[in-house]
Amino acid sequence: MAVPKQRQTSSRGKRRRGGHKKIQAKNFVKCSNCSKDILPHRTCPYCGYYKGRKITNAVK
């Protein structure tokens, strides 16, 4: 069985494990009513529509 000859430093291990940690861009979709960019599966904060139906009053 393979055994490491020397101990790896903590910083080297963190560099190896931390390669996939990054900020991802948010996915936006167009509102079907006002065509503004909104987060998916949420009521539009500008016009209050969701899936073509009026849900709430506009907040902004």
MMTF fields as JSON, N, C-alpha, C and O atoms, coordinates in Angstrom:
{
  "mmtfVersion": "1.0.0",
  "mmtfProducer": "UNKNOWN",
  "numBonds": 239,
  "numAtoms": 240,
  "numGroups": 60,
  "numChains": 1,
  "numModels": 1,
  "chainsPerModel": [1],
  "groupsPerChain": [60],
  "chainIdList": ["A"],
  "bondAtomList": [4, 2, 8, 6, 12, 10, 16, 14, 20, 18, 24, 22, 28, 26, 32, 30, 36, 34, 40, 38, 44, 42, 48, 46, 52, 50, 56, 54, 60, 58, 64, 62, 68, 66, 72, 70, 76, 74, 80, 78, 84, 82, 88, 86, 92, 90, 96, 94, 100, 98, 104, 102, 108, 106, 112, 110, 116, 114, 120, 118, 124, 122, 128, 126, 132, 130, 136, 134, 140, 138, 144, 142, 148, 146, 152, 150, 156, 154, 160, 158, 164, 162, 168, 166, 172, 170, 176, 174, 180, 178, 184, 182, 188, 186, 192, 190, 196, 194, 200, 198, 204, 202, 208, 206, 212, 210, 216, 214, 220, 218, 224, 222, 228, 226, 232, 230, 236, 234],
  "bondOrderList": [1, 1, 1, 1, 1, 1, 1, 1, 1, 1, 1, 1, 1, 1, 1, 1, 1, 1, 1, 1, 1, 1, 1, 1, 1, 1, 1, 1, 1, 1, 1, 1, 1, 1, 1, 1, 1, 1, 1, 1, 1, 1, 1, 1, 1, 1, 1, 1, 1, 1, 1, 1, 1, 1, 1, 1, 1, 1, 1],
  "groupList": [{"groupName": "MET", "atomNameList": ["N", "CA", "C", "O"], "elementList": ["N", "C", "C", "O"], "formalChargeList": [0, 0, 0, 0], "bondAtomList": [1, 0, 2, 1, 3, 2], "bondOrderList": [1, 1, 2], "singleLetterCode": "M", "chemCompType": "L-PEPTIDE LINKING"}, {"groupName": "ALA", "atomNameList": ["N", "CA", "C", "O"], "elementList": ["N", "C", "C", "O"], "formalChargeList": [0, 0, 0, 0], "bondAtomList": [1, 0, 2, 1, 3, 2], "bondOrderList": [1, 1, 2], "singleLetterCode": "A", "chemCompType": "L-PEPTIDE LINKING"}, {"groupName": "VAL", "atomNameList": ["N", "CA", "C", "O"], "elementList": ["N", "C", "C", "O"], "formalChargeList": [0, 0, 0, 0], "bondAtomList": [1, 0, 2, 1, 3, 2], "bondOrderList": [1, 1, 2], "singleLetterCode": "V", "chemCompType": "L-PEPTIDE LINKING"}, {"groupName": "PRO", "atomNameList": ["N", "CA", "C", "O"], "elementList": ["N", "C", "C", "O"], "formalChargeList": [0, 0, 0, 0], "bondAtomList": [1, 0, 2, 1, 3, 2], "bondOrderList": [1, 1, 2], "singleLetterCode": "P", "chemCompType": "L-PEPTIDE LINKING"}, {"groupName": "LYS", "atomNameList": ["N", "CA", "C", "O"], "elementList": ["N", "C", "C", "O"], "formalChargeList": [0, 0, 0, 0], "bondAtomList": [1, 0, 2, 1, 3, 2], "bondOrderList": [1, 1, 2], "singleLetterCode": "K", "chemCompType": "L-PEPTIDE LINKING"}, {"groupName": "GLN", "atomNameList": ["N", "CA", "C", "O"], "elementList": ["N", "C", "C", "O"], "formalChargeList": [0, 0, 0, 0], "bondAtomList": [1, 0, 2, 1, 3, 2], "bondOrderList": [1, 1, 2], "singleLetterCode": "Q", "chemCompType": "L-PEPTIDE LINKING"}, {"groupName": "ARG", "atomNameList": ["N", "CA", "C", "O"], "elementList": ["N", "C", "C", "O"], "formalChargeList": [0, 0, 0, 0], "bondAtomList": [1, 0, 2, 1, 3, 2], "bondOrderList": [1, 1, 2], "singleLetterCode": "R", "chemCompType": "L-PEPTIDE LINKING"}, {"groupName": "THR", "atomNameList": ["N", "CA", "C", "O"], "elementList": ["N", "C", "C", "O"], "formalChargeList": [0, 0, 0, 0], "bondAtomList": [1, 0, 2, 1, 3, 2], "bondOrderList": [1, 1, 2], "singleLetterCode": "T", "chemCompType": "L-PEPTIDE LINKING"}, {"groupName": "SER", "atomNameList": ["N", "CA", "C", "O"], "elementList": ["N", "C", "C", "O"], "formalChargeList": [0, 0, 0, 0], "bondAtomList": [1, 0, 2, 1, 3, 2], "bondOrderList": [1, 1, 2], "singleLetterCode": "S", "chemCompType": "L-PEPTIDE LINKING"}, {"groupName": "GLY", "atomNameList": ["N", "CA", "C", "O"], "elementList": ["N", "C", "C", "O"], "formalChargeList": [0, 0, 0, 0], "bondAtomList": [1, 0, 2, 1, 3, 2], "bondOrderList": [1, 1, 2], "singleLetterCode": "G", "chemCompType": "PEPTIDE LINKING"}, {"groupName": "HIS", "atomNameList": ["N", "CA", "C", "O"], "elementList": ["N", "C", "C", "O"], "formalChargeList": [0, 0, 0, 0], "bondAtomList": [1, 0, 2, 1, 3, 2], "bondOrderList": [1, 1, 2], "singleLetterCode": "H", "chemCompType": "L-PEPTIDE LINKING"}, {"groupName": "ILE", "atomNameList": ["N", "CA", "C", "O"], "elementList": ["N", "C", "C", "O"], "formalChargeList": [0, 0, 0, 0], "bondAtomList": [1, 0, 2, 1, 3, 2], "bondOrderList": [1, 1, 2], "singleLetterCode": "I", "chemCompType": "L-PEPTIDE LINKING"}, {"groupName": "ASN", "atomNameList": ["N", "CA", "C", "O"], "elementList": ["N", "C", "C", "O"], "formalChargeList": [0, 0, 0, 0], "bondAtomList": [1, 0, 2, 1, 3, 2], "bondOrderList": [1, 1, 2], "singleLetterCode": "N", "chemCompType": "L-PEPTIDE LINKING"}, {"groupName": "PHE", "atomNameList": ["N", "CA", "C", "O"], "elementList": ["N", "C", "C", "O"], "formalChargeList": [0, 0, 0, 0], "bondAtomList": [1, 0, 2, 1, 3, 2], "bondOrderList": [1, 1, 2], "singleLetterCode": "F", "chemCompType": "L-PEPTIDE LINKING"}, {"groupName": "CYS", "atomNameList": ["N", "CA", "C", "O"], "elementList": ["N", "C", "C", "O"], "formalChargeList": [0, 0, 0, 0], "bondAtomList": [1, 0, 2, 1, 3, 2], "bondOrderList": [1, 1, 2], "singleLetterCode": "C", "chemCompType": "L-PEPTIDE LINKING"}, {"groupName": "ASP", "atomNameList": ["N", "CA", "C", "O"], "elementList": ["N", "C", "C", "O"], "formalChargeList": [0, 0, 0, 0], "bondAtomList": [1, 0, 2, 1, 3, 2], "bondOrderList": [1, 1, 2], "singleLetterCode": "D", "chemCompType": "L-PEPTIDE LINKING"}, {"groupName": "LEU", "atomNameList": ["N", "CA", "C", "O"], "elementList": ["N", "C", "C", "O"], "formalChargeList": [0, 0, 0, 0], "bondAtomList": [1, 0, 2, 1, 3, 2], "bondOrderList": [1, 1, 2], "singleLetterCode": "L", "chemCompType": "L-PEPTIDE LINKING"}, {"groupName": "TYR", "atomNameList": ["N", "CA", "C", "O"], "elementList": ["N", "C", "C", "O"], "formalChargeList": [0, 0, 0, 0], "bondAtomList": [1, 0, 2, 1, 3, 2], "bondOrderList": [1, 1, 2], "singleLetterCode": "Y", "chemCompType": "L-PEPTIDE LINKING"}],
  "groupTypeList": [0, 1, 2, 3, 4, 5, 6, 5, 7, 8, 8, 6, 9, 4, 6, 6, 6, 9, 9, 10, 4, 4, 11, 5, 1, 4, 12, 13, 2, 4, 14, 8, 12, 14, 8, 4, 15, 11, 16, 3, 10, 6, 7, 14, 3, 17, 14, 9, 17, 17, 4, 9, 6, 4, 11, 7, 12, 1, 2, 4],
  "groupIdList": [1, 2, 3, 4, 5, 6, 7, 8, 9, 10, 11, 12, 13, 14, 15, 16, 17, 18, 19, 20, 21, 22, 23, 24, 25, 26, 27, 28, 29, 30, 31, 32, 33, 34, 35, 36, 37, 38, 39, 40, 41, 42, 43, 44, 45, 46, 47, 48, 49, 50, 51, 52, 53, 54, 55, 56, 57, 58, 59, 60],
  "secStructList": [7, 7, 7, 7, 1, 1, 7, 7, 7, 2, 2, 2, 2, 2, 2, 2, 2, 4, 4, 4, 7, 7, 7, 7, 7, 7, 7, 7, 3, 3, 7, 6, 6, 6, 7, 7, 3, 3, 7, 6, 6, 1, 7, 7, 6, 6, 6, 7, 3, 3, 6, 6, 3, 3, 7, 1, 7, 7, 7, 7],
  "xCoordList": [0.833, 0.0, 0.884, 1.91, 0.477, 1.275, 1.138, 0.038, 2.269, 2.291, 3.112, 4.194, 2.631, 3.397, 4.723, 4.779, 5.782, 7.076, 7.164, 7.825, 6.484, 6.502, 5.086, 4.233, 4.879, 3.577, 3.409, 4.344, 2.229, 1.958, 1.584, 0.938, 1.989, 1.644, 0.15, -0.489, -0.392, -1.825, -2.178, -3.26, -1.275, -1.565, -1.617, -2.414, -0.79, -0.817, -2.118, -2.702, -2.565, -3.83, -5.012, -5.929, -4.991, -6.062, -6.089, -7.162, -4.92, -4.865, -5.452, -6.141, -5.192, -5.703, -7.221, -7.922, -7.722, -9.159, -9.943, -11.126, -9.329, -10.057, -10.141, -10.587, -9.727, -9.718, -11.094, -11.236, -12.112, -13.457, -14.323, -15.481, -13.795, -14.581, -14.495, -13.429, -15.605, -15.633, -17.057, -18.01, -17.19, -18.504, -19.099, -18.446, -20.336, -21.002, -21.98, -22.615, -22.1, -23.034, -24.464, -24.742, -25.373, -26.769, -27.419, -27.095, -28.345, -29.083, -30.311, -31.117, -30.456, -31.615, -32.455, -31.939, -33.76, -34.678, -35.459, -35.493, -36.085, -36.883, -38.291, -38.874, -38.834, -40.221, -41.117, -40.876, -42.15, -43.029, -43.91, -44.455, -44.053, -44.93, -44.153, -44.499, -43.107, -42.388, -40.999, -40.338, -40.536, -39.252, -38.026, -36.959, -38.158, -36.985, -36.353, -37.014, -35.07, -34.355, -34.767, -34.699, -35.193, -35.58, -35.015, -34.601, -34.996, -34.579, -35.672, -36.853, -35.317, -36.33, -37.209, -36.771, -38.437, -39.415, -39.789, -40.058, -39.807, -40.182, -41.086, -41.034, -41.917, -42.772, -41.9, -40.934, -42.243, -41.48, -41.658, -42.791, -40.555, -40.692, -41.11, -41.498, -41.042, -41.362, -42.84, -43.452, -43.42, -44.811, -45.744, -46.964, -45.191, -46.021, -46.602, -47.519, -46.099, -46.618, -45.755, -44.547, -46.382, -45.673, -46.401, -47.594, -45.695, -46.241, -47.463, -48.452, -47.374, -48.434, -49.645, -50.623, -49.621, -50.77, -50.364, -49.245, -51.258, -51.018, -51.106, -52.133, -50.01, -49.958, -50.014, -50.836, -49.147, -49.092, -49.003, -48.827, -49.128, -48.915, -47.423, -46.625, -47.048, -45.641, -45.081, -45.721, -43.876, -43.248, -42.326, -42.297, -41.572, -40.569, -41.13, -40.429],
  "yCoordList": [-1.172, 0.0, 1.243, 1.285, 2.257, 3.476, 4.324, 4.543, 4.79, 5.628, 6.87, 6.743, 8.073, 9.274, 9.297, 8.911, 9.749, 9.801, 10.962, 10.866, 12.071, 13.226, 13.785, 13.606, 14.454, 15.075, 16.301, 17.082, 16.458, 17.655, 18.798, 18.59, 20.006, 21.162, 21.453, 21.065, 22.134, 22.44, 23.373, 23.262, 24.289, 25.216, 24.486, 24.847, 23.478, 22.723, 21.932, 21.859, 21.343, 20.621, 21.541, 21.178, 22.736, 23.701, 24.158, 24.349, 24.334, 24.729, 23.63, 23.923, 22.392, 21.279, 21.167, 20.982, 21.28, 21.138, 22.368, 22.253, 23.54, 24.785, 25.205, 26.315, 24.353, 24.736, 24.905, 25.599, 24.292, 24.369, 25.407, 25.583, 26.101, 27.107, 28.422, 29.035, 28.857, 30.132, 30.657, 29.903, 31.919, 32.545, 32.284, 32.5, 31.822, 31.558, 32.673, 33.215, 33.013, 34.047, 33.544, 32.368, 34.441, 34.064, 33.937, 34.67, 32.992, 32.801, 33.69, 33.614, 34.531, 35.396, 34.963, 34.422, 35.207, 34.962, 36.248, 37.123, 36.364, 37.536, 37.361, 36.282, 38.418, 38.41, 38.328, 39.008, 37.495, 37.314, 38.535, 38.695, 39.398, 40.562, 41.838, 42.54, 42.138, 43.41, 43.235, 44.233, 42.014, 41.683, 42.15, 42.329, 42.347, 42.684, 41.395, 40.36, 41.463, 40.301, 40.034, 40.93, 38.804, 38.401, 37.022, 36.317, 36.63, 35.283, 34.294, 34.628, 33.091, 32.129, 31.644, 31.612, 31.27, 30.709, 31.696, 31.294, 32.981, 34.0, 35.03, 35.238, 35.67, 36.739, 37.929, 38.246, 38.581, 39.743, 40.875, 41.262, 41.422, 42.502, 43.821, 44.746, 43.929, 45.179, 45.266, 46.323, 44.171, 44.228, 43.301, 43.446, 42.347, 41.482, 40.282, 39.644, 39.957, 38.826, 37.589, 37.692, 36.419, 35.14, 34.191, 33.94, 33.667, 32.761, 33.363, 32.676, 34.663, 35.31, 35.714, 36.194, 35.538, 35.899, 36.953, 36.928, 37.864, 38.886, 38.236, 37.658, 38.336, 37.705, 38.767, 38.676, 39.767, 40.802, 42.162, 42.268, 43.198, 44.559, 44.811, 44.24, 45.66, 45.97, 46.703, 47.604, 46.309, 46.896, 48.025, 49.068, 47.836, 48.832, 49.77, 50.67],
  "zCoordList": [0.0, 0.0, 0.0, 0.679, -0.768, -0.875, 0.386, 0.892, 0.874, 2.063, 1.733, 1.16, 2.076, 1.781, 2.544, 3.711, 1.882, 2.53, 3.511, 4.545, 3.172, 4.066, 4.202, 3.333, 5.303, 5.549, 4.648, 4.471, 4.089, 3.303, 4.223, 5.25, 3.857, 4.671, 4.548, 3.57, 5.543, 5.535, 4.38, 3.805, 4.037, 2.941, 1.601, 0.734, 1.424, 0.174, 0.041, -1.041, 1.148, 1.118, 0.846, 0.11, 1.439, 1.206, -0.241, -0.814, -0.836, -2.253, -3.133, -4.11, -2.804, -3.599, -3.467, -4.462, -2.246, -2.013, -2.424, -2.747, -2.422, -2.658, -4.116, -4.404, -5.039, -6.443, -7.049, -8.056, -6.468, -7.035, -6.346, -6.724, -5.344, -4.626, -5.372, -5.438, -5.931, -6.631, -6.642, -6.45, -6.861, -6.923, -8.294, -9.315, -8.314, -9.584, -9.888, -8.984, -11.153, -11.58, -11.426, -11.658, -11.031, -10.88, -12.242, -13.177, -12.336, -13.579, -13.551, -12.624, -14.559, -14.67, -15.857, -16.835, -15.762, -16.87, -17.104, -16.239, -18.269, -18.606, -18.062, -18.166, -17.486, -17.034, -18.267, -19.264, -18.191, -19.347, -19.595, -20.687, -18.586, -18.73, -19.071, -20.022, -18.299, -18.49, -19.093, -19.38, -19.294, -19.943, -19.164, -19.75, -17.864, -17.052, -16.545, -16.468, -16.2, -15.687, -14.24, -13.398, -13.952, -12.603, -12.323, -13.244, -11.048, -10.689, -11.079, -10.98, -11.518, -11.956, -10.809, -9.659, -11.116, -10.175, -9.076, -7.944, -9.403, -8.433, -9.096, -10.308, -8.275, -8.773, -9.152, -8.458, -10.249, -10.704, -9.699, -9.412, -9.15, -8.175, -8.812, -8.099, -10.125, -10.81, -11.193, -11.041, -11.688, -12.151, -11.368, -11.457, -10.597, -9.773, -10.5, -9.982, -11.679, -12.455, -12.253, -12.037, -12.324, -12.294, -13.235, -13.065, -14.219, -15.233, -15.926, -16.178, -16.229, -16.983, -16.177, -16.751, -14.853, -14.013, -12.989, -12.477, -12.696, -11.69, -10.309, -9.952, -9.529, -8.213, -7.114, -6.202, -7.2, -6.173, -6.839, -8.053, -6.028, -6.522, -6.65, -5.906, -7.585, -7.797, -6.585, -6.044, -6.162, -4.993, -5.407, -4.754, -6.479, -6.892, -7.925, -8.386]
}
